[in-house]
C-alpha cells in the first residue's frame, strides 16, 4: 500500500530515468519515466524497474501470468490488489483514472462464478476528494478494512492507518485512525510506506523507506497492545471483555525492523502474510531474482517476528523478467494475485493471476462460515466472535458477524484444538469447538451459532468442557469456557444458576448418576475458585435421565454427555 508524503509534485519526475534503462509511460497526459520506487504516494504512483540480477533456479517452468482482463485492468495503472478470504471480492487501487477523486482511488470487483464483474468505484468513505486512498487488508469476515491515512471524525489528519467497519445496514462507516507508537518517526524517514495486518489482527507488518539509506525499503513489525482477561493470572474483579473492540480502540507498539529480512542495499516491500499466519510473501530486488522486483517467500519460525526461514525466490513459475509485486492470496491458497508490468493491457501495471505449484503454497487452513442467530426468535444477530487455542486459553483472533445477515467468517490454521464463541449484549455467549490437531487439506466448514437471551429459565450447554473418560477431573482445555461463565456471573451480580451433569446410557445407572454429580461438583469448585459465591451455584447430577438425543448412535451419545447451566434467578 502506498502511504507517503504529499509534498512531491509530478513535475519533479518528468526526467527521472530507471537504473536498467529508460522506460517511458503515459499517465494522465504527463510523460514520465519509471523510477526506483513510488516517489509520491498521493499525487502519483511510479515503480522502479532494475536490470535483473541473475541467480540460479532449480525450477525451470515459466510463469503463466493470466491477465484479469479489462473488467479489472484499464489504461490506468492497477495496484495493490487485496482479495477476501473467500475469494469473492477483489479490492485494488486504480492509479490516474479519469473518474478518480484523487490520483489513486480504491476500486473493487466481485467474482461472478465465471469471471470478475466490471470494476466499481465505491465513492466515499473509501475514497476522499483530493486524498489518495488504498485498502491494505480485508478482515476474514469482510466487515473491516485497513486503509491508508489517519482519519478522525471523517477528517484527514496525515500519514498513518485507519480502520473502516460496516454499520448495521452493511454500509461503510467513516475511517478511524490507529494509534501506532511513533509512526510518524518512521513515515518521515522516506517517501514510501506500506502495511499489512496479519489474519489474527494482532501484528502489523510494514515497509518503510529510509532516505538516509538511499531510499531503500525494509520490513518492520509492531504488535497490538490489548488486555486479554483470559491470560493467567485470572482476576474476575478485573474482568474486562476485550472481544469486539475495534482495532482503533487499542494501541500498537513502535515499529521494529525485521533485521533478518532486511538486505542492505535492496528493496523489501509489499509484505503479505498468508492465512496460516506463518508464510510471508514480499517483493525484493535482491540478487537471485529474475526481474526488477520479484516475489520471495519465507516462513515464520517463532513469535518474536524476527526469526524466519531462508527466503526463497518463487522462481519463474510466478515471477516474470519484469516488475512483480503486491502479492495476495485467498484462504484456499492455490492461486496468487499480484501486480506485473509484463504484457499489460494499458502499458503500465496490471493485476494478474497465477496458479501456484504445491511447494509455493502456504500451509492449509480451514475457513469456517456461518450465521449468528437469536436462539429464541431465529433472527440474525450482529455479534463478536472470539476464537482461542483450547490448550492454553489464549485468544487467537476476533471476528464480527454482519448485523443484517448474521454472517461471519474465520480462518483457523491446522495444528491446534480450537474453541470459538459468539458474544452480544444481553445474550449468553455460546461456544463451539473444532479439533484441527491433525493437518489435512484446505476445508470449508459451516457452523451456525445461536445466542440465547439472558432470561430466567434459560438452559445453556457448555460445549467446551472436557473430562478424561469415566472421570470427573476437569481438563485444562475447559478453563476458558468456565472463565467466561464466571465473567458473566460477575457482571450480573444477582444471577444464580444450576450446574447440571449428564451422561449417556452406557454403564450402570448408579455409576452414571454419581459420575454426573461429581462432574457438576468439579465445575462448581472451579467457579468458586474464581471468586463466585458458592451460594449462587447449585450442582446436580442427572445421569442418563435427561437425554437430548438418541443413545443408539455415537453422535447421540456424545450429545448426551454434557454439562449445562440453567439461570434460576437474574
N, C-alpha and C positions, 0 to 999 in steps of 0.2 A: 504494500500500500504506500502510495506517495503521501508523505507528510513533510512539508518543508517550509522554507522561507517564502515570504511574499514579495521581497524587495526586487529580485532579479527581473529584468524585462526581456522580452523576447528579442529585442533589437541587439542585446548583448551576444546573442547566439548565432547570428546570421553567418558569421565567418568561421565558426568552430569546425575543426576537422578531426575525425577519429583517428586512432593510432594505427589502424590496419588499412587505411585507405579512405578516400573520400566517398562517402555515401550520402547522397543528396535525396531529400524527400520534400514534398509539399505538404503544408498544413495550414489551413485557413488562409490560403493565398500568400503565405510567407515561406520563402525558401530558406531552409537552414540545413545544417549538417548534423548528422547523428554524432553524438559525443560520448564521453566516458560514462556518464550516468545522467539521470534526470536532474537538471540544474534548476528547474523551477517546478515545484510540485503543485502549485495552484494556478500559475499563469500558463504553464506549458508542461509538456512531458517529452523527454528525449532519452535515448538509451545509448550506451556505448556498444560498439562492435569492435572487438580486438581480433588481431590475427591469431588463428588457432595455435596453441602451443601443444604440439603433438605428443601424446603418450602412447603406451601400449595398451591394447584392449584384447581380451580373450573372446569377447562377443563380436561376431562378425555380421550378424543380422542388422540391416539398416533400419532406421526408424520409418515407420509408416504413419506419418502425421496426417490425420484426417481433418481437414479444414471444416469448421462447423457451418460454413456457408453464409449466404447473405442475410439470412434471418437474424444471425448473431453478429457477424462481421460486416463492416462497412468501409467506405473510402477513408473514414477517420481511423485512428488507432484504437484497438481494443486491448485493454489491460486488466490486470488484477482479477482474474476470474475466481469466484468462490462458489462452490457447489454445495447444496444442502446434503445432509447425511443420507436422505432417502433418494438423492439423485434427481429430484423432480424440479428444482429451481436453480437457476444459474444467475448469480449477480456478477456484474463486471463494470469496469469503467470505460466509457467512450470518450476518447480524447479529441477535442477540437471539432465536435459535431455542431452543425449549424443551429440545431434546436436546443443545445445545452444552455443551462442557466449560467454556467461558468466554463472555464477551459476544460475541466474534467468533471463529468457527471456520472452518477450511478444509473445503470440500466439493468434490466433483468429479462430473462426468458423462462418459460415453463416447458417441461417435457410433455409432448402430446401423444406419446406412445410410439410414434414412428418418426419423430423429429422434433426440433425446437420451434416454439412459437416465434413469430416476429418480435423483435426486441421492443420492450416497453420502457418509456421514461416515466418513473413514478411520481415526479414532481416533488413538492415539499411534503414532509420534512427531511426526506432522504437527500434532497438536493437543496442548494441555497443560492440565491441570487448573488453573483459576484464572488462566491467562495467555492472552490473545487471540492468535490466530495468523492468518497470511496468507501466501500464495505470491506473490512478486513476479515471478519468472521461472521458466520451464522451459527447460533446455538443449535444443538442437535434437535431440539423441539421446534426450531424455526421461528420462535417468538421473540428472539432477541438478536440484535445486530451490534457488532462493534464497528464504529465508524470513525472517520478521520475528523480531527478538530475538537477543541474543548468548547462545549456549549453549556450555557446556563440560562434557564428561562427563555429558550429559543434564540438567545443572542450569542454570537461567536466571540470567544474570549482570546483565542490564539491557538498555537500549536498544541496538540495533545490528542487524547482519545475520549470518545463518548460512547454511551450505550443508548440504543433505541429499543423500546419494548412495545408490544401491541397493547391496545386498550381492550375493554370488554367487547367492543364491536369488531375487533380484529384489525383496527386501523393503527398505524404507527404513531406513537407519541413523539413529543419533542425530545431531542437528544439531551442526555445528562452526562456531564463530564466525569471522568475517572480521576481520583486523587492519586497520582503516582509521584512518589517522593523524588524531588529534584529532576523531574522530567525535562524541564526547560534547560537545565545544565547540559543534558545530552543532545537535545534537539538543536541547541545553539552551536554544537561542535562543527556542524556542517550543514549541507543543504538537502540531506536525504534522511527520511525516517520511514520505517516500515514495521508493521507489527502483526502478531498472530496470537490469538488466545487459545490455549490448549483445550481439548474437548471437555475436561472436567471443570473448566472455568477458574482454575486456581493459579495458573502460571501464564505470564505474558512473555513471549519471545519477540525481540526487536532486532532491527538492523539500523544502526546509526552510522553516518559518515563522519569523518574527522578531518577537517581541513588542515590540521597540523600534521597529518599523515598523508598528505597528497589527496585528501578527499576519499580515501579508501573506506569501504564499508566493513563493519564487523558485527557479529551477532552478540546479543545481550539477553538477559532474562530478569524478571522480577516476580515476586510471589504475592498473592493476595493475602492480606492480613485480616483474619476474621476470628471471631470467638466460636469455637466448636465445643458446645456443652457436653458432648459425649466423650471427649477425651478425659482420661483419668488424670488427677482425681476428680470424682464427680462431686458436685455440690448442688443439691436441689434448691437451696436458698439462693444460689447464684444462677438459677435456671434462666437462660435466655435463648429462645429458639431463634437460630440464625437462618433457618431454611426460608427461602423465598425472598430474602433481602436482595435487592438488585446489586449488581457489582459496584455501582456508584455509591452505595451506602457504606462501603468499606474502603480501605486504603491499600496501596501497593508499596512494596519495598523499593528502594532505589535500584535502578537497573545495574546489573553486574555483567561484565564482559565474559563470554564463554571462551576462555583462552584456548582451550583445546581445539576449537573450530575456527579460530581466527588466524588465517595465514597472512603473514606480513607481506605487504605489497600487493595484495589481491583483494577483490571484492567478494564478500559473502553477504547475501541479502535474500529477501523473499522467502523467509522460513515458513514451512508448513509441517505441522505435526499431525500424523495420521490418527485415526480413531482409536488405534490400540494404545495411544499415549506414550509410545516408545520410539516409533520410526519417524525420523526427521528428514525432510527433503528441503534442500535450499539451492540457490544458484551461486555459482562461483566461476571465476575465470582463471583459477589456479592451474598449474601445469597438470597435464593428463587429460585435458578436455579436447573437444572436437571443434568448438566454435568460439565465438566471442564470449558467451556465457553458456554454461552447461548446468544441468540438474545433477546434484550429488545426493547420496543417501547415507545416513548413519543411524545407529541405534543407541538410545539412552541406556546407560549401564547402572545408574542408581538415582536416588532422589536429590543428589546435590545439584544436578543440572550442569555439572562441569565435566563429568566423565562420559565419554561417548566412544563408540567403536570407530575404527579407522574408516573415514569417509570413502565411499565407493562411487565412482562416476557411473551413472546409469547407462553409459555407452551408447552405441549407435542404434540400439533398439528404441531409445527415447530421444536422445539429443541429435540435433542436426549439425551441419557445419556452419550454421549461422548463429543467431542470438536466441537463447532459450531461457525462460524464467517464469516465475509466478505459477507454480505447480499446485494443483489441488485435486483431491480425491473425495468420492463419497464413501460411505461406510463399507460398501462392498469391496472397494479397493482393487478392482480389476481393470479399470480404465482411468487414466490420468488426463486431466485438462491442464493445459499450460499455454503460455504466450510464446509465439515464434515469429520470426521475420521471414521464414522460409516460405516462398511461393504464396505470399499473402494476396488477398483479393483486392486490397487497396494500395499495395505498395509499402505499407508500414507494418505494424504488428497486428496479428490476428490470434484468435483463440482457436486452438487445435485440440484434437483428442488422439490418444494413442493407447492401444491395448498393451498391458504390461505382461511380461513373462513372469512366471512364478517367483523367480529369485528377486525380483524388484518390487514385489508387493509387500505391504505391511502385514503384521500378524492378524489373523482373522478375529472378528468380533461378532457380537450378537446385537442386532438392532431390535429393541423392544418398542412396540407401538400399542396403543390402546386408547381408551377413553376413561375419564373420571366421571362418576355419576353420583347423584344423591341416591342413597340406597332405598330411601322411602318413596320418593317421587319419581325416580328414574330419570330425572332431568340432568343434563350435563353440567359440570361444575368447573370453574377455574380454580386450580389448586396447585400447591407446591409439591413437587415430588423429589424426595431425597433418596439417594441410593448409597449403600455403605458396604464395606467389607465385613462380613459377619465374624471373621476370625479375630479381629481386633476392634471392631466397632467404629472404625474410622470412616468419616464421610468421604465418599468417592466423587460425588457431584450432585448438582441440583438442576431440576428441570421445572418448567411451568406448563400446565395444561391450558389449552385455549379456552377462554371464558365462554365462548359461544358454543363450540362443538364438544368441549371436554377432551379433545385430542392431545396426546403427549407422545414424545419420542425420547428414548435414552439409548445410549450405546454402552455396552459393557464388554471389556476385553476378557478373553479366556484366562483361566488360571486361578480363580477365586470363587468362593461361595458368597453370593450377594443377597442382601435384603434391600427391598425398595418399598417406599411407603408414601402415601399422599396425605397432605395437610390442608385444611381450610378452616377459617374461623367459624366457630360454633358447630364444628363437626369433630367426631372422633376419628383420629388418624387410623388408616387401615394399611396393612403391610402384606407383602408377598415375598417370596424368596426364589432364587434361581441358582442352582449349583452348576458353575462353569469351570470346575476344577480340572475336568478332562478337556483338553484342547481338541477342537474339531474345526470344520469349515464354517464359513460365514452363514449365519442363520437370521431369519426374521421371525420373531415370536410376538403374538398378540396377547396382551393381558389387560383386561378392563379392571378398574378399581372402583369400589363402591364405598363412599363415605357415609357414615351413619350420623344423623343429627344427635346432638348431645341432649338426650332426653331420658327421664326415669323409665326403667323397664327395658332399655336397650341392652342387647347382648352382643358382645364382640369377641370373635375368635382371635387369639394371639398366635398368628401364624409362625412367627419366628422364635418359638420356644422349643428348646431341644433337650432331650434327656437320653442317656445311654439306654440300650434295650433292657426293659424289665427293671429299671432303677428310677429313683426319684431325685437324683443329684443333677442340678442344673449344669448344663454345659455353658462355657463362656460365650458361645455364639448367641445365647439368649439374653445377655445383659443389655444390648442396645434397645431391644424391644421393651424390656421392663423399665429401663431408664426413661423411655418416652411415656410409659404409663404413669410412672412416678411424677414426671413433669406435669402431666395432665391433672393429676390429683393435687399437685402443689398449686397449680393455677386456679383450681376450683376447690376452695377450702372446705366447702360443705358437702362434697361428694363422698359417698360411701359406696362400696362395691362388694359383690360376692365373687370370689375367685373359685372357679369350679374345674375339677379334673374329670376327664372322661377317657374310657378305653374302648377297644373293640371287644368281640366276644370270644377271643382266643384265651383259653385257660379257665381256671375255676372262678366262679362268681365272687367268692370271698376274697381271693387274691387280687382280682381286678378292682374290687371296691377299695381295698387297702392301698393299692398302688395309686389309684386316682386321688385318694385322700392325701397320701404322702406327697404327691406332686403338687397338689394345691397348696399344701403347707410349705413346701420348699419355695414356691414362688412368693408366698406371703412373707416368709422370713427375709427373702432378698429385698422386698419392698420396704419392710421395716428397717432394714439396714441402711436404706437411703433416706431415712428420716420421716417416712409416712407413719402416722399414729396407728398402732395395732387395732384400735377401736373402730377404725374406718374400713377394715377389711374382714370379711367372713370367708373362711376357707372351707370348702366342702367337696367331697368326692362322690361321684355318681356311678362310678364303674362303667358297666356296659348298658345301663338302663335308659340312656337318652341318646340313641344313635341318630345321626343326621344323614346317614346313607346306609345302603345295604352292606352287611358284613360278608356277603357272598363273593365279593371281589376284593383284590388287593387295594384298589383305589378307594373303595368304600371303607375298608378297614382303616386306611390311612386318615381319611376324613374324620372318622370316629375317634381316633386317638388325638385328643386335643386338650388345650386349656383355654377357658373363656373367662371373661368378666362381665357381670351384669350390673348396671347402675341401679342401686337401691334408693339413693337419695342424691339430690343435686342442689 
